[in-house]
Amino acid sequence: MPVAIISDIHGNLFALDAVLAAIESRKIKQIICPGDVAATGPQPREVIARLKQIGCPVVMENTD
């Protein structure tokens, strides 16, 4: 099963949505995020909500 690994989103919902669209177009069903999700970006709450919405497991990284 193909797995997508995404990280260093840093609160950038626009970029996250673009990456998620690319992952979806490749029919990848499993996504894992090793961290750096929300710090320093313009939309941290929205990014966290989107990751929860898609059921993506997240590991805390150095800026989380």
C-alpha positions as CSV (number, residue, x, y, z in Angstrom):
1,M,0.0,0.0,0.0
2,P,1.5,3.4,-1.0
3,V,1.9,5.8,1.9
4,A,2.4,9.6,1.7
5,I,4.6,11.2,4.3
6,I,4.1,15.0,4.8
7,S,5.8,17.3,7.3
8,D,6.9,20.9,7.9
9,I,3.5,22.3,7.1
10,H,4.0,25.2,9.5
11,G,0.5,26.4,9.5
12,N,0.3,26.8,5.7
13,L,-3.2,25.6,4.8
14,F,-2.9,26.6,1.2
15,A,0.2,24.5,0.7
16,L,-1.3,21.6,2.7
17,D,-4.4,21.6,0.5
18,A,-2.3,21.5,-2.7
19,V,-0.3,18.6,-1.4
20,L,-3.4,16.7,-0.3
21,A,-4.9,17.2,-3.8
22,A,-1.7,15.7,-5.3
23,I,-1.8,12.8,-2.9
24,E,-5.5,12.2,-3.8
25,S,-4.8,12.3,-7.5
26,R,-2.3,9.5,-7.0
27,K,-5.0,7.5,-5.2
28,I,-2.9,7.2,-2.0
29,K,-5.1,6.4,1.0
30,Q,-2.6,6.5,3.9
31,I,-1.0,9.7,5.0
32,I,1.4,10.1,7.9
33,C,2.8,13.4,9.3
34,P,6.0,13.3,11.3
35,G,5.4,16.9,12.6
36,D,6.1,20.6,12.4
37,V,2.4,21.2,11.7
38,A,1.3,24.5,13.1
39,A,4.1,26.7,14.4
40,T,5.0,30.0,12.7
41,G,2.4,29.8,10.0
42,P,-0.6,31.9,9.1
43,Q,-3.3,29.2,9.7
44,P,-2.2,26.8,12.4
45,R,-5.7,26.0,13.7
46,E,-7.0,25.3,10.2
47,V,-4.1,23.0,9.4
48,I,-4.7,21.0,12.6
49,A,-8.4,20.8,11.8
50,R,-7.7,19.6,8.2
51,L,-5.3,16.9,9.5
52,K,-7.9,15.7,12.0
53,Q,-10.6,15.8,9.3
54,I,-8.6,13.4,7.1
55,G,-7.6,11.2,10.0
56,C,-3.9,11.8,9.5
57,P,-1.7,10.6,12.4
58,V,0.8,13.2,13.6
59,V,4.0,12.9,15.6
60,M,5.1,15.9,17.6
61,E,8.2,17.5,16.2
62,N,10.6,20.1,17.5
63,T,8.3,23.1,16.8
64,D,5.0,21.5,17.8
